């Protein structure tokens, strides 16, 4: 392999189509023509890292010789990870105003014994940590009375490492109200100035796991009260959306809820869920 030169040819139609197929085969993410520049830019970084001279060389490497580490790097390179703390806050308000009071009432009546929540495309961790903050703010001193666990999963190992570390730039934590930020984050000083670190109170019941939605078995041994899968299914074909929500259904308790993104819908995707409000659906 020779060093990547500045005169590397542009990504051809055939190469783009092959990369699109590889991305789909590995992740079920559907890349359209308007994603060509993104694919070219991100794969170019892998070419530089491997000192390869062409997209063709990299494609053949993926098909015939790439080890698991490079397949992971490839997946990490082509996934999109846009997220924020308290993104689409109406979902967390619904948790506090409606779901958690109902769950706590059911717990007192002996109808439920634990609370399990899955952030199914957690990216760098803002969503599951927001869920944890919402739970602590709602329950307060009662939190310790209950058996509560949050699973945070993503296909991208880089963002999972970021989430596990729980360290965020100052601008990233801007959406968090100051009183909440002080309660649940440590402010960096000295060489860590400009960064905030999640306190252990949020981490102790939150578990990160690498998971690929295309896998037939997610190897999860529990059922969930809430699943957050927001702003993800827009990247999948309608056929795979149906397949995915069939899988989610099997991992949900009776009466449980799934939250999807504001631009997404389960209409025409699954008849196993009833629309409640604000892109919140209930298992039928």
C-alpha positions in Angstrom: 0.0 0.0 0.0 1.3 3.4 -0.9 0.7 6.7 0.8 -2.5 8.6 0.0 -1.7 11.3 -2.5 -3.5 14.6 -3.1 -4.4 13.5 -6.6 -6.6 10.6 -5.5 -9.5 10.1 -7.9 -13.0 11.1 -7.0 -15.4 8.5 -5.7 -16.9 6.9 -8.8 -20.6 5.9 -9.1 -19.6 2.2 -9.0 -17.5 2.7 -5.8 -20.2 4.7 -4.2 -22.8 2.1 -4.9 -20.5 -0.6 -3.5 -19.9 1.3 -0.4 -23.6 2.0 0.0 -24.2 -1.8 -0.2 -21.5 -2.5 2.3 -22.9 0.0 4.7 -26.4 -1.5 4.3 -25.1 -5.0 4.7 -23.2 -4.2 7.9 -25.7 -1.7 9.5 -29.0 -1.6 7.6 -28.4 2.1 7.2 -29.6 3.3 3.8 -27.3 5.9 2.2 -28.9 7.9 -0.7 -27.1 10.0 -3.4 -27.2 13.2 -1.4 -25.0 11.4 1.2 -22.2 10.9 -1.4 -20.0 13.8 -0.1 -20.4 12.5 3.4 -19.4 9.0 2.5 -16.5 10.2 0.4 -15.2 12.5 3.2 -15.5 9.9 6.0 -14.0 7.0 4.0 -11.1 9.3 2.8 -10.1 9.5 6.5 -9.9 5.7 6.7 -7.8 5.7 3.5 -5.4 8.1 5.1 -5.3 6.1 8.3 -4.5 2.9 6.4 -2.2 4.7 3.9 -4.3 3.5 1.0 -4.3 5.1 -2.4 -7.8 4.6 -3.7 -11.4 3.9 -2.7 -11.2 0.7 -4.8 -8.3 -0.6 -2.7 -10.3 0.1 0.5 -13.5 -1.6 -0.9 -11.6 -4.7 -1.8 -9.9 -4.7 1.6 -13.3 -4.6 3.3 -14.6 -7.4 1.1 -11.7 -9.7 1.4 -9.3 -9.0 4.2 -10.4 -6.5 6.8 -10.2 -7.6 10.4 -12.9 -6.9 13.0 -11.1 -3.8 14.1 -11.3 -2.2 10.6 -14.9 -3.3 10.1 -15.7 -1.5 13.4 -13.8 1.6 12.2 -15.8 1.5 8.9 -19.1 1.3 10.8 -18.0 4.1 13.1 -17.0 6.3 10.2 -20.3 6.1 8.4 -22.7 6.5 11.3 -24.3 9.8 12.2 -24.3 10.9 15.9 -26.4 14.0 16.4 -27.7 14.4 19.9 -28.3 16.9 22.7 -29.2 16.9 26.4 -32.9 17.3 26.8 -33.5 17.0 23.0 -37.2 16.9 22.3 -37.9 17.7 25.9 -41.6 17.0 25.7 -40.7 13.3 26.0 -39.0 13.9 29.4 -41.9 16.1 30.5 -44.3 13.3 29.6 -42.2 10.9 31.7 -42.5 13.2 34.7 -46.1 14.2 34.3 -47.7 10.9 33.2 -45.6 7.8 32.9 -43.7 7.9 36.2 -46.7 8.7 38.4 -48.6 5.8 36.7 -45.6 3.5 37.1 -45.2 4.4 40.8 -48.9 3.8 41.5 -48.6 0.4 39.8 -45.6 -0.4 41.9 -47.5 0.4 45.1 -50.2 -1.9 44.0 -47.7 -4.7 43.3 -48.3 -4.7 39.6 -44.7 -3.9 38.6 -41.5 -4.7 40.4 -38.8 -2.9 38.5 -38.2 0.0 36.0 -36.2 -0.8 32.9 -35.5 1.9 30.2 -33.6 1.5 27.0 -31.9 4.3 25.1 -31.6 2.3 21.9 -29.4 4.6 19.9 -27.6 6.5 22.7 -24.8 8.1 20.7 -22.4 10.0 23.0 -24.7 9.5 26.0 -26.7 12.7 26.3 -30.0 10.9 26.0 -29.5 8.2 28.6 -28.0 10.7 31.1 -31.0 13.0 30.5 -33.3 10.0 31.3 -31.3 9.4 34.5 -31.6 13.1 35.5 -35.4 13.0 34.8 -35.7 9.9 37.0 -33.7 11.5 39.9 -35.6 14.7 39.6 -39.0 13.0 39.7 -38.3 10.4 42.4 -35.9 12.5 44.6 -35.3 10.8 47.9 -37.6 7.9 46.8 -35.2 6.9 44.0 -33.4 4.4 46.2 -36.6 2.5 47.0 -36.8 1.2 43.5 -35.0 -1.2 41.2 -34.1 1.0 38.3 -31.8 0.3 35.4 -31.1 2.1 32.1 -29.5 0.4 29.1 -27.7 2.7 26.6 -26.8 1.0 23.3 -25.3 2.1 20.0 -23.6 0.5 17.0 -20.6 3.0 17.2 -17.9 2.0 19.7 -16.4 5.5 19.7 -19.5 7.2 20.9 -20.1 4.5 23.5 -16.6 5.2 24.9 -17.5 8.9 25.1 -20.8 8.1 26.9 -19.1 5.8 29.4 -16.5 8.5 30.2 -19.3 11.0 30.7 -17.1 14.1 30.0 -18.7 16.9 27.9 -17.6 20.3 26.7 -19.2 23.4 28.2 -21.2 24.2 25.1 -22.6 20.6 25.1 -24.1 21.0 28.5 -25.7 24.4 27.7 -29.3 22.9 27.4 -29.1 21.7 31.0 -30.6 24.1 33.5 -28.0 25.5 35.9 -29.5 24.0 39.0 -29.6 20.5 37.4 -26.1 20.9 36.0 -24.7 21.7 39.4 -26.5 18.8 41.0 -25.4 16.1 38.5 -22.1 17.3 37.0 -18.6 18.2 38.2 -17.2 21.3 36.7 -13.6 20.9 35.4 -10.8 23.1 36.8 -7.2 23.7 35.7 -6.4 21.6 32.6 -10.0 20.3 32.7 -11.5 23.8 32.5 -14.3 24.1 30.0 -15.4 20.5 30.6 -18.1 18.9 32.8 -18.1 15.3 34.1 -21.2 13.3 35.0 -21.4 12.4 38.7 -21.6 8.8 39.7 -25.1 9.2 40.9 -26.2 9.2 37.2 -23.8 6.5 36.2 -24.5 3.8 38.8 -27.6 2.4 37.2 -26.7 3.1 33.6 -25.0 0.5 31.4 -23.5 1.0 27.9 -23.6 -1.8 25.3 -22.5 -2.1 21.7 -25.5 -3.3 19.7 -26.3 -3.6 16.0 -30.0 -3.4 15.1 -29.5 -5.8 12.2 -28.5 -8.7 14.6 -31.2 -11.3 14.9 -30.6 -11.6 18.7 -29.8 -8.5 20.7 -28.7 -10.7 23.7 -30.7 -8.7 26.1 -32.2 -10.6 29.0 -34.8 -8.1 30.2 -38.0 -6.4 29.0 -38.4 -2.7 29.1 -41.0 -0.2 30.3 -39.7 2.5 28.0 -37.7 2.4 24.8 -36.2 5.6 23.3 -35.4 5.1 19.6 -35.4 8.7 18.3 -34.2 10.1 15.1 -32.8 6.8 14.0 -35.3 5.0 11.8 -35.2 7.8 9.2 -31.9 6.1 8.1 -33.6 2.7 7.5 -35.8 1.3 4.8 -39.4 0.9 5.6 -39.0 -2.9 5.5 -36.3 -2.8 8.1 -38.2 -0.3 10.2 -41.0 -2.9 10.4 -38.5 -5.6 11.3 -36.9 -3.5 14.0 -40.1 -2.6 15.7 -41.2 -6.2 15.7 -38.0 -6.9 17.6 -38.6 -4.0 20.0 -42.1 -5.3 20.6 -40.7 -8.6 21.9 -38.5 -6.7 24.4 -41.3 -4.6 25.8 -43.4 -5.3 28.9 -47.2 -5.0 28.6 -48.4 -1.3 28.7 -44.8 -0.1 27.9 -44.0 2.9 25.7 -41.7 3.7 22.8 -40.5 7.2 22.0 -39.5 8.1 18.4 -38.2 11.3 16.8 -40.5 14.3 15.9 -40.0 13.6 12.2 -40.7 9.9 12.4 -43.9 7.8 12.5 -44.9 4.2 13.0 -47.9 4.7 10.7 -47.6 2.0 8.0 -44.6 0.5 9.9 -46.2 -1.4 12.7 -49.8 -2.1 13.9 -48.4 -3.3 17.2 -48.4 0.2 18.8 -51.0 2.8 19.6 -50.2 6.5 19.2 -50.6 8.5 22.4 -49.0 11.9 21.9 -45.8 13.7 20.8 -44.5 10.7 18.9 -45.0 8.4 21.9 -46.5 5.0 21.2 -48.0 2.4 23.5 -47.5 -1.4 23.0 -50.9 -3.0 22.1 
